[in-house]
Amino acid sequence: MMNIRKSVLAAALLAGVGAVGIVPAFAEVAPAPANAGATQTPAHRHMQRMLPGQKVAGQIAYLKAELKITPAQESLWAPVAQAMRDNAQALDQAILRARQEKKPLDAVQRISLRESFAKTRSENEARFLASFKPLYAALTPAQQQVANELFAPHHGWHRRA
C-alpha cells in the first residue's frame, strides 16, 4: 500500500517537475465558480486548472520531505527549489503566451507551438539537472534510492516524445 501511495505521489510530483511538455490545452489556471462547470464547453475546461507556478510550492515541499533533506544539505537544496520555481515560471509564461492566441491553430502553428514547448521543456530540464546533480552527489545512499524511485517512470505516467 505504501509503495502504491509513493508511486502515485511521485508521479504527481514528476508531472509537475516535468510538466514542461504540457500542451496549452492541458494547462491549468485558477478554479472557476462552482456553477460554471455546467455551462462550460469541454474546450473551456482547461481554464479551470491551476498553472504550474500555483502548484510548485507544494511540489517543492513534497520533494524535500520525501528526500529527508538535512540541515547540512540545505545549501545544496536551495538551488534545486529555485530551479523548480524558475521552471514553473517559464512554463507559466509559455502557457499564457499560447493562450493569447484566441483563433484555432492550423497544422503549422500547432507544430510550431509544440516546438516552443519542447524548447521550454529542454531548458527547464537542463536547469533542474544542473541544480540537482550536486545535491544528488551529497545525498546518503538511502536518500539516493528515494530519489531514484521518485524520478523513475511510473506505469506510463511519465511518457515523453
Backbone as JSON Lines, residues from 0, in Angstrom:
{"i":0,"aa":"M","n":[0.83,-1.19,0.0],"ca":[0.0,0.0,0.0],"c":[0.87,1.25,0.0]}
{"i":1,"aa":"M","n":[1.95,1.21,0.78],"ca":[2.84,2.37,0.86],"c":[3.52,2.61,-0.47]}
{"i":2,"aa":"N","n":[3.91,1.52,-1.18],"ca":[4.55,1.68,-2.48],"c":[3.61,2.29,-3.49]}
{"i":3,"aa":"I","n":[2.34,1.91,-3.46],"ca":[1.35,2.48,-4.37],"c":[1.2,3.96,-4.08]}
{"i":4,"aa":"R","n":[1.09,4.3,-2.8],"ca":[0.94,5.71,-2.4],"c":[2.15,6.5,-2.86]}
{"i":5,"aa":"K","n":[3.35,5.96,-2.63],"ca":[4.56,6.64,-3.05],"c":[4.61,6.79,-4.56]}
{"i":6,"aa":"S","n":[4.2,5.77,-5.28],"ca":[4.21,5.83,-6.74],"c":[3.27,6.91,-7.25]}
{"i":7,"aa":"V","n":[2.08,6.97,-6.67],"ca":[1.11,7.98,-7.09],"c":[1.62,9.38,-6.76]}
{"i":8,"aa":"L","n":[2.14,9.56,-5.54],"ca":[2.67,10.86,-5.16],"c":[3.88,11.23,-5.99]}
{"i":9,"aa":"A","n":[4.72,10.27,-6.28],"ca":[5.89,10.54,-7.11],"c":[5.48,10.93,-8.51]}
{"i":10,"aa":"A","n":[4.49,10.25,-9.04],"ca":[4.01,10.59,-10.38],"c":[3.46,12.01,-10.41]}
{"i":11,"aa":"A","n":[2.74,12.38,-9.34],"ca":[2.2,13.74,-9.27],"c":[3.33,14.77,-9.2]}
{"i":12,"aa":"L","n":[4.35,14.48,-8.4],"ca":[5.49,15.38,-8.3],"c":[6.19,15.5,-9.64]}
{"i":13,"aa":"L","n":[6.45,14.38,-10.27],"ca":[7.19,14.41,-11.53],"c":[6.37,15.03,-12.64]}
{"i":14,"aa":"A","n":[5.07,14.88,-12.56],"ca":[4.24,15.54,-13.55],"c":[4.42,17.05,-13.44]}
{"i":15,"aa":"G","n":[4.59,17.54,-12.21],"ca":[4.84,18.97,-12.02],"c":[6.23,19.36,-12.42]}
{"i":16,"aa":"V","n":[7.21,18.58,-12.02],"ca":[8.59,18.89,-12.36],"c":[8.8,18.78,-13.86]}
{"i":17,"aa":"G","n":[8.23,17.75,-14.45],"ca":[8.42,17.54,-15.88],"c":[7.27,18.08,-16.71]}
{"i":18,"aa":"A","n":[6.46,18.94,-16.12],"ca":[5.29,19.44,-16.82],"c":[5.62,20.35,-17.98]}
{"i":19,"aa":"V","n":[6.84,20.54,-18.24],"ca":[7.24,21.46,-19.28],"c":[6.72,21.0,-20.63]}
{"i":20,"aa":"G","n":[6.41,19.75,-20.77],"ca":[5.92,19.24,-22.04],"c":[4.41,19.34,-22.19]}
{"i":21,"aa":"I","n":[3.74,19.93,-21.22],"ca":[2.3,20.04,-21.29],"c":[1.92,20.97,-22.44]}
{"i":22,"aa":"V","n":[0.93,20.57,-23.2],"ca":[0.44,21.44,-24.26],"c":[-0.53,22.44,-23.64]}
{"i":23,"aa":"P","n":[-0.72,23.59,-24.25],"ca":[-1.54,24.63,-23.65],"c":[-2.95,24.17,-23.31]}
{"i":24,"aa":"A","n":[-3.51,23.25,-24.07],"ca":[-4.88,22.82,-23.79],"c":[-5.0,22.13,-22.45]}
{"i":25,"aa":"F","n":[-3.91,21.62,-21.9],"ca":[-3.96,20.95,-20.62],"c":[-3.41,21.8,-19.5]}
{"i":26,"aa":"A","n":[-3.07,23.03,-19.76],"ca":[-2.52,23.93,-18.76],"c":[-3.6,24.25,-17.74]}
{"i":27,"aa":"E","n":[-3.18,24.69,-16.58],"ca":[-4.12,24.92,-15.51],"c":[-4.13,26.38,-15.07]}
{"i":28,"aa":"V","n":[-5.31,26.87,-14.64],"ca":[-5.47,28.21,-14.08],"c":[-6.35,28.11,-12.86]}
{"i":29,"aa":"A","n":[-6.67,29.24,-12.27],"ca":[-7.46,29.29,-11.04],"c":[-8.82,28.6,-11.24]}
{"i":30,"aa":"P","n":[-9.34,28.0,-10.16],"ca":[-10.61,27.31,-10.25],"c":[-11.76,28.26,-10.6]}
{"i":31,"aa":"A","n":[-12.74,27.73,-11.32],"ca":[-13.92,28.51,-11.69],"c":[-14.96,28.39,-10.59]}
{"i":32,"aa":"P","n":[-15.97,29.25,-10.61],"ca":[-17.05,29.14,-9.63],"c":[-17.73,27.77,-9.73]}
{"i":33,"aa":"A","n":[-18.38,27.35,-8.65],"ca":[-18.97,26.02,-8.58],"c":[-20.0,25.77,-9.68]}
{"i":34,"aa":"N","n":[-20.79,26.78,-10.07],"ca":[-21.83,26.57,-11.06],"c":[-21.31,26.71,-12.49]}
{"i":35,"aa":"A","n":[-20.05,27.06,-12.68],"ca":[-19.5,27.29,-14.02],"c":[-19.32,26.0,-14.8]}
{"i":36,"aa":"G","n":[-19.12,24.87,-14.13],"ca":[-18.87,23.61,-14.81],"c":[-20.02,23.16,-15.7]}
{"i":37,"aa":"A","n":[-21.25,23.46,-15.29],"ca":[-22.41,23.01,-16.04],"c":[-22.57,23.78,-17.35]}
{"i":38,"aa":"T","n":[-22.1,25.01,-17.41],"ca":[-22.32,25.83,-18.6],"c":[-21.12,25.87,-19.52]}
{"i":39,"aa":"Q","n":[-19.99,25.36,-19.11],"ca":[-18.78,25.43,-19.94],"c":[-18.69,24.27,-20.9]}
{"i":40,"aa":"T","n":[-18.13,24.55,-22.05],"ca":[-17.89,23.5,-23.04],"c":[-16.57,22.82,-22.7]}
{"i":41,"aa":"P","n":[-16.33,21.63,-23.24],"ca":[-15.06,20.94,-22.97],"c":[-13.85,21.77,-23.38]}
{"i":42,"aa":"A","n":[-13.99,22.59,-24.4],"ca":[-12.87,23.41,-24.86],"c":[-12.44,24.44,-23.82]}
{"i":43,"aa":"H","n":[-13.33,24.78,-22.88],"ca":[-13.01,25.79,-21.87],"c":[-12.65,25.19,-20.52]}
{"i":44,"aa":"R","n":[-12.7,23.89,-20.39],"ca":[-12.38,23.27,-19.1],"c":[-10.94,23.5,-18.67]}
{"i":45,"aa":"H","n":[-10.03,23.64,-19.65],"ca":[-8.62,23.86,-19.29],"c":[-8.44,25.17,-18.54]}
{"i":46,"aa":"M","n":[-9.38,26.07,-18.65],"ca":[-9.27,27.35,-17.97],"c":[-9.53,27.22,-16.47]}
{"i":47,"aa":"Q","n":[-10.05,26.07,-16.01],"ca":[-10.33,25.85,-14.6],"c":[-9.11,25.38,-13.82]}
{"i":48,"aa":"R","n":[-8.09,24.93,-14.5],"ca":[-6.95,24.31,-13.83],"c":[-5.91,25.35,-13.42]}
{"i":49,"aa":"M","n":[-5.09,24.96,-12.48],"ca":[-4.03,25.85,-11.98],"c":[-2.81,25.81,-12.9]}
{"i":50,"aa":"L","n":[-2.11,26.93,-12.95],"ca":[-0.84,26.99,-13.66],"c":[0.23,26.28,-12.81]}
{"i":51,"aa":"P","n":[1.29,25.79,-13.44],"ca":[2.36,25.13,-12.68],"c":[2.92,25.99,-11.54]}
{"i":52,"aa":"G","n":[3.02,27.29,-11.75],"ca":[3.54,28.18,-10.71],"c":[2.67,28.22,-9.47]}
{"i":53,"aa":"Q","n":[1.4,27.87,-9.62],"ca":[0.5,27.85,-8.48],"c":[0.63,26.56,-7.66]}
{"i":54,"aa":"K","n":[1.29,25.56,-8.21],"ca":[1.44,24.27,-7.52],"c":[2.86,23.99,-7.06]}
{"i":55,"aa":"V","n":[3.8,24.79,-7.51],"ca":[5.21,24.45,-7.31],"c":[5.61,24.43,-5.84]}
{"i":56,"aa":"A","n":[5.04,25.27,-5.0],"ca":[5.41,25.28,-3.58],"c":[5.12,23.92,-2.94]}
{"i":57,"aa":"G","n":[3.99,23.34,-3.27],"ca":[3.65,22.01,-2.74],"c":[4.57,20.93,-3.28]}
{"i":58,"aa":"Q","n":[4.95,21.03,-4.53],"ca":[5.85,20.06,-5.13],"c":[7.24,20.15,-4.49]}
{"i":59,"aa":"I","n":[7.69,21.36,-4.22],"ca":[8.98,21.55,-3.56],"c":[8.95,20.95,-2.16]}
{"i":60,"aa":"A","n":[7.88,21.24,-1.42],"ca":[7.75,20.72,-0.06],"c":[7.7,19.19,-0.07]}
{"i":61,"aa":"Y","n":[6.98,18.62,-1.02],"ca":[6.88,17.17,-1.11],"c":[8.25,16.54,-1.38]}
{"i":62,"aa":"L","n":[8.96,17.07,-2.36],"ca":[10.26,16.51,-2.71],"c":[11.23,16.62,-1.53]}
{"i":63,"aa":"K","n":[11.24,17.77,-0.89],"ca":[12.14,17.97,0.26],"c":[11.8,16.99,1.39]}
{"i":64,"aa":"A","n":[10.53,16.79,1.64],"ca":[10.12,15.86,2.7],"c":[10.47,14.42,2.34]}
{"i":65,"aa":"E","n":[10.2,14.02,1.11],"ca":[10.48,12.65,0.69],"c":[11.98,12.35,0.71]}
{"i":66,"aa":"L","n":[12.78,13.33,0.32],"ca":[14.24,13.13,0.32],"c":[14.84,13.27,1.72]}
{"i":67,"aa":"K","n":[14.04,13.78,2.65],"ca":[14.5,14.0,4.03],"c":[15.79,14.82,4.04]}
{"i":68,"aa":"I","n":[15.7,15.99,3.42],"ca":[16.84,16.9,3.34],"c":[17.24,17.33,4.74]}
{"i":69,"aa":"T","n":[18.51,17.18,5.05],"ca":[19.04,17.53,6.37],"c":[19.48,18.99,6.38]}
{"i":70,"aa":"P","n":[19.66,19.56,7.56],"ca":[20.17,20.94,7.62],"c":[21.52,21.09,6.91]}
{"i":71,"aa":"A","n":[22.35,20.08,6.95],"ca":[23.65,20.14,6.28],"c":[23.5,20.16,4.75]}
{"i":72,"aa":"Q","n":[22.4,19.62,4.24],"ca":[22.16,19.58,2.8],"c":[21.36,20.78,2.3]}
{"i":73,"aa":"E","n":[20.94,21.61,3.22],"ca":[20.07,22.74,2.87],"c":[20.69,23.68,1.83]}
{"i":74,"aa":"S","n":[21.99,23.91,1.92],"ca":[22.64,24.82,0.96],"c":[22.64,24.24,-0.46]}
{"i":75,"aa":"L","n":[22.6,22.93,-0.58],"ca":[22.51,22.29,-1.9],"c":[21.05,22.15,-2.35]}
{"i":76,"aa":"W","n":[20.15,22.14,-1.39],"ca":[18.73,22.05,-1.71],"c":[18.18,23.36,-2.26]}
{"i":77,"aa":"A","n":[18.63,24.49,-1.74],"ca":[18.09,25.79,-2.14],"c":[18.13,26.01,-3.65]}
{"i":78,"aa":"P","n":[19.23,25.7,-4.37],"ca":[19.22,25.87,-5.83],"c":[18.23,24.94,-6.54]}
{"i":79,"aa":"V","n":[18.0,23.77,-5.99],"ca":[17.02,22.84,-6.58],"c":[15.63,23.45,-6.48]}
{"i":80,"aa":"A","n":[15.29,23.95,-5.3],"ca":[13.98,24.57,-5.1],"c":[13.83,25.79,-6.01]}
{"i":81,"aa":"Q","n":[14.89,26.58,-6.15],"ca":[14.82,27.75,-7.02],"c":[14.66,27.35,-8.49]}
{"i":82,"aa":"A","n":[15.35,26.29,-8.89],"ca":[15.21,25.81,-10.27],"c":[13.77,25.35,-10.53]}
{"i":83,"aa":"M","n":[13.16,24.71,-9.55],"ca":[11.77,24.28,-9.71],"c":[10.85,25.49,-9.85]}
{"i":84,"aa":"R","n":[11.1,26.55,-9.05],"ca":[10.3,27.77,-9.18],"c":[10.51,28.42,-10.54]}
{"i":85,"aa":"D","n":[11.77,28.52,-10.97],"ca":[12.08,29.12,-12.27],"c":[11.44,28.32,-13.41]}
{"i":86,"aa":"N","n":[11.47,27.01,-13.3],"ca":[10.86,26.15,-14.33],"c":[9.36,26.36,-14.4]}
{"i":87,"aa":"A","n":[8.72,26.45,-13.24],"ca":[7.28,26.67,-13.21],"c":[6.94,28.03,-13.81]}
{"i":88,"aa":"Q","n":[7.74,29.04,-13.5],"ca":[7.5,30.37,-14.05],"c":[7.68,30.37,-15.58]}
{"i":89,"aa":"A","n":[8.71,29.69,-16.07],"ca":[8.93,29.63,-17.52],"c":[7.77,28.92,-18.2]}
{"i":90,"aa":"L","n":[7.26,27.86,-17.59],"ca":[6.14,27.15,-18.16],"c":[4.86,27.99,-18.1]}
{"i":91,"aa":"D","n":[4.66,28.69,-17.0],"ca":[3.51,29.59,-16.89],"c":[3.51,30.59,-18.04]}
{"i":92,"aa":"Q","n":[4.68,31.19,-18.29],"ca":[4.79,32.18,-19.35],"c":[4.5,31.56,-20.72]}
{"i":93,"aa":"A","n":[5.0,30.37,-20.96],"ca":[4.76,29.69,-22.24],"c":[3.27,29.39,-22.41]}
{"i":94,"aa":"I","n":[2.63,28.94,-21.36],"ca":[1.2,28.62,-21.41],"c":[0.39,29.89,-21.66]}
{"i":95,"aa":"L","n":[0.7,30.94,-20.94],"ca":[-0.06,32.18,-21.1],"c":[0.14,32.79,-22.49]}
{"i":96,"aa":"R","n":[1.36,32.69,-23.03],"ca":[1.6,33.16,-24.4],"c":[0.74,32.36,-25.39]}
{"i":97,"aa":"A","n":[0.7,31.06,-25.18],"ca":[-0.08,30.21,-26.09],"c":[-1.58,30.51,-25.98]}
{"i":98,"aa":"R","n":[-2.04,30.84,-24.8],"ca":[-3.46,31.13,-24.61],"c":[-3.88,32.46,-25.22]}
{"i":99,"aa":"Q","n":[-2.94,33.35,-25.45],"ca":[-3.28,34.64,-26.04],"c":[-3.83,34.48,-27.45]}
{"i":100,"aa":"E","n":[-3.46,33.41,-28.11],"ca":[-3.95,33.13,-29.47],"c":[-5.36,32.6,-29.34]}
{"i":101,"aa":"K","n":[-6.34,33.41,-29.68],"ca":[-7.74,33.04,-29.5],"c":[-8.31,32.23,-30.66]}
{"i":102,"aa":"K","n":[-7.76,32.38,-31.85],"ca":[-8.31,31.68,-33.01],"c":[-7.75,30.25,-33.08]}
{"i":103,"aa":"P","n":[-8.46,29.37,-33.77],"ca":[-7.96,27.99,-33.93],"c":[-6.62,27.99,-34.67]}
{"i":104,"aa":"L","n":[-5.77,27.04,-34.31],"ca":[-4.45,26.94,-34.92],"c":[-4.49,25.99,-36.11]}
{"i":105,"aa":"D","n":[-3.74,26.34,-37.15],"ca":[-3.6,25.41,-38.26],"c":[-2.45,24.45,-37.92]}
{"i":106,"aa":"A","n":[-2.18,23.5,-38.8],"ca":[-1.18,22.47,-38.52],"c":[0.2,23.06,-38.29]}
{"i":107,"aa":"V","n":[0.61,24.02,-39.08],"ca":[1.94,24.63,-38.94],"c":[2.04,25.38,-37.61]}
{"i":108,"aa":"Q","n":[1.0,26.13,-37.26],"ca":[1.02,26.86,-36.0],"c":[1.05,25.9,-34.8]}
{"i":109,"aa":"R","n":[0.31,24.81,-34.9],"ca":[0.28,23.84,-33.81],"c":[1.64,23.16,-33.63]}
{"i":110,"aa":"I","n":[2.28,22.81,-34.74],"ca":[3.62,22.19,-34.66],"c":[4.63,23.2,-34.12]}
{"i":111,"aa":"S","n":[4.5,24.45,-34.53],"ca":[5.38,25.5,-34.01],"c":[5.2,25.67,-32.51]}
{"i":112,"aa":"L","n":[3.96,25.62,-32.06],"ca":[3.68,25.72,-30.62],"c":[4.29,24.54,-29.87]}
{"i":113,"aa":"R","n":[4.16,23.34,-30.43],"ca":[4.76,22.16,-29.79],"c":[6.28,22.3,-29.72]}
{"i":114,"aa":"E","n":[6.89,22.85,-30.78],"ca":[8.33,23.07,-30.78],"c":[8.72,24.05,-29.67]}
{"i":115,"aa":"S","n":[7.94,25.09,-29.52],"ca":[8.21,26.08,-28.47],"c":[8.14,25.45,-27.08]}
{"i":116,"aa":"F","n":[7.13,24.61,-26.86],"ca":[7.03,23.94,-25.56],"c":[8.18,22.94,-25.36]}
{"i":117,"aa":"A","n":[8.61,22.3,-26.43],"ca":[9.74,21.37,-26.33],"c":[11.01,22.12,-25.94]}
{"i":118,"aa":"K","n":[11.2,23.3,-26.49],"ca":[12.37,24.11,-26.13],"c":[12.3,24.52,-24.67]}
{"i":119,"aa":"T","n":[11.13,24.94,-24.23],"ca":[10.96,25.31,-22.82],"c":[11.25,24.12,-21.93]}
{"i":120,"aa":"R","n":[10.73,22.96,-22.3],"ca":[10.97,21.76,-21.51],"c":[12.45,21.42,-21.46]}
{"i":121,"aa":"S","n":[13.14,21.52,-22.58],"ca":[14.57,21.23,-22.63],"c":[15.36,22.19,-21.73]}
{"i":122,"aa":"E","n":[15.03,23.46,-21.81],"ca":[15.71,24.45,-20.96],"c":[15.43,24.18,-19.48]}
{"i":123,"aa":"N","n":[14.19,23.83,-19.17],"ca":[13.83,23.54,-17.78],"c":[14.54,22.29,-17.26]}
{"i":124,"aa":"E","n":[14.61,21.26,-18.1],"ca":[15.31,20.03,-17.68],"c":[16.79,20.32,-17.43]}
{"i":125,"aa":"A","n":[17.4,21.11,-18.29],"ca":[18.82,21.46,-18.11],"c":[19.03,22.24,-16.82]}
{"i":126,"aa":"R","n":[18.13,23.18,-16.54],"ca":[18.22,23.99,-15.32],"c":[18.08,23.1,-14.08]}
{"i":127,"aa":"F","n":[17.1,22.21,-14.11],"ca":[16.87,21.33,-12.97],"c":[18.04,20.38,-12.77]}
{"i":128,"aa":"L","n":[18.53,19.79,-13.85],"ca":[19.64,18.85,-13.76],"c":[20.88,19.52,-13.18]}
{"i":129,"aa":"A","n":[21.18,20.73,-13.64],"ca":[22.37,21.45,-13.14],"c":[22.27,21.69,-11.64]}
{"i":130,"aa":"S","n":[21.09,21.95,-11.14],"ca":[20.94,22.19,-9.7],"c":[20.84,20.88,-8.91]}
{"i":131,"aa":"F","n":[20.31,19.83,-9.53],"ca":[20.08,18.58,-8.81],"c":[21.34,17.72,-8.67]}
{"i":132,"aa":"K","n":[22.25,17.78,-9.65],"ca":[23.46,16.94,-9.61],"c":[24.26,17.11,-8.32]}
{"i":133,"aa":"P","n":[24.58,18.35,-7.91],"ca":[25.36,18.49,-6.66],"c":[24.61,17.97,-5.43]}
{"i":134,"aa":"L","n":[23.3,18.19,-5.39],"ca":[22.51,17.68,-4.27],"c":[22.53,16.16,-4.27]}
{"i":135,"aa":"Y","n":[22.3,15.55,-5.42],"ca":[22.27,14.09,-5.51],"c":[23.59,13.48,-5.05]}
{"i":136,"aa":"A","n":[24.7,14.12,-5.42],"ca":[26.02,13.62,-5.01],"c":[26.2,13.67,-3.49]}
{"i":137,"aa":"A","n":[25.51,14.61,-2.84],"ca":[25.65,14.75,-1.39],"c":[24.61,13.95,-0.61]}
{"i":138,"aa":"L","n":[23.66,13.33,-1.28],"ca":[22.64,12.54,-0.6],"c":[23.24,11.24,-0.07]}
{"i":139,"aa":"T","n":[22.66,10.73,0.99],"ca":[23.06,9.43,1.52],"c":[22.56,8.36,0.54]}
{"i":140,"aa":"P","n":[23.09,7.15,0.62],"ca":[22.57,6.08,-0.26],"c":[21.06,5.88,-0.13]}
{"i":141,"aa":"A","n":[20.54,5.98,1.08],"ca":[19.1,5.82,1.27],"c":[18.33,6.95,0.57]}
{"i":142,"aa":"Q","n":[18.83,8.18,0.7],"ca":[18.19,9.32,0.03],"c":[18.28,9.18,-1.5]}
{"i":143,"aa":"Q","n":[19.42,8.69,-1.98],"ca":[19.58,8.49,-3.42],"c":[18.58,7.45,-3.93]}
{"i":144,"aa":"Q","n":[18.34,6.41,-3.14],"ca":[17.36,5.39,-3.53],"c":[15.97,6.01,-3.65]}
{"i":145,"aa":"V","n":[15.61,6.86,-2.69],"ca":[14.31,7.53,-2.76],"c":[14.25,8.41,-4.01]}
{"i":146,"aa":"A","n":[15.32,9.14,-4.29],"ca":[15.36,9.99,-5.48],"c":[15.22,9.14,-6.74]}
{"i":147,"aa":"N","n":[15.9,8.02,-6.78],"ca":[15.81,7.13,-7.94],"c":[14.37,6.66,-8.15]}
{"i":148,"aa":"E","n":[13.68,6.35,-7.07],"ca":[12.29,5.92,-7.17],"c":[11.38,7.06,-7.59]}
{"i":149,"aa":"L","n":[11.61,8.25,-7.05],"ca":[10.77,9.4,-7.37],"c":[10.9,9.82,-8.83]}
{"i":150,"aa":"F","n":[12.09,9.68,-9.39],"ca":[12.32,10.14,-10.74],"c":[12.28,9.01,-11.78]}
{"i":151,"aa":"A","n":[11.84,7.84,-11.36],"ca":[11.67,6.73,-12.3],"c":[10.32,6.86,-12.99]}
{"i":152,"aa":"P","n":[10.21,6.38,-14.23],"ca":[8.89,6.37,-14.89],"c":[7.94,5.47,-14.1]}
{"i":153,"aa":"H","n":[6.68,5.87,-14.01],"ca":[5.7,5.11,-13.26],"c":[4.54,4.71,-14.15]}
{"i":154,"aa":"H","n":[4.58,3.53,-14.67],"ca":[3.45,2.93,-15.38],"c":[2.88,3.83,-16.46]}
{"i":155,"aa":"G","n":[3.74,4.44,-17.26],"ca":[3.27,5.24,-18.38],"c":[2.84,6.64,-18.02]}
{"i":156,"aa":"W","n":[2.95,7.03,-16.75],"ca":[2.53,8.37,-16.34],"c":[3.51,9.41,-16.84]}
{"i":157,"aa":"H","n":[4.72,8.98,-17.12],"ca":[5.78,9.94,-17.43],"c":[6.31,9.73,-18.85]}
{"i":158,"aa":"R","n":[5.41,9.42,-19.77],"ca":[5.82,9.19,-21.17],"c":[6.18,10.52,-21.8]}
{"i":159,"aa":"R","n":[7.22,10.49,-22.59],"ca":[7.65,11.7,-23.3],"c":[7.97,11.34,-24.73]}
{"i":160,"aa":"A","n":[7.71,12.26,-25.61],"ca":[8.01,12.03,-27.03],"c":[9.48,12.23,-27.3]}
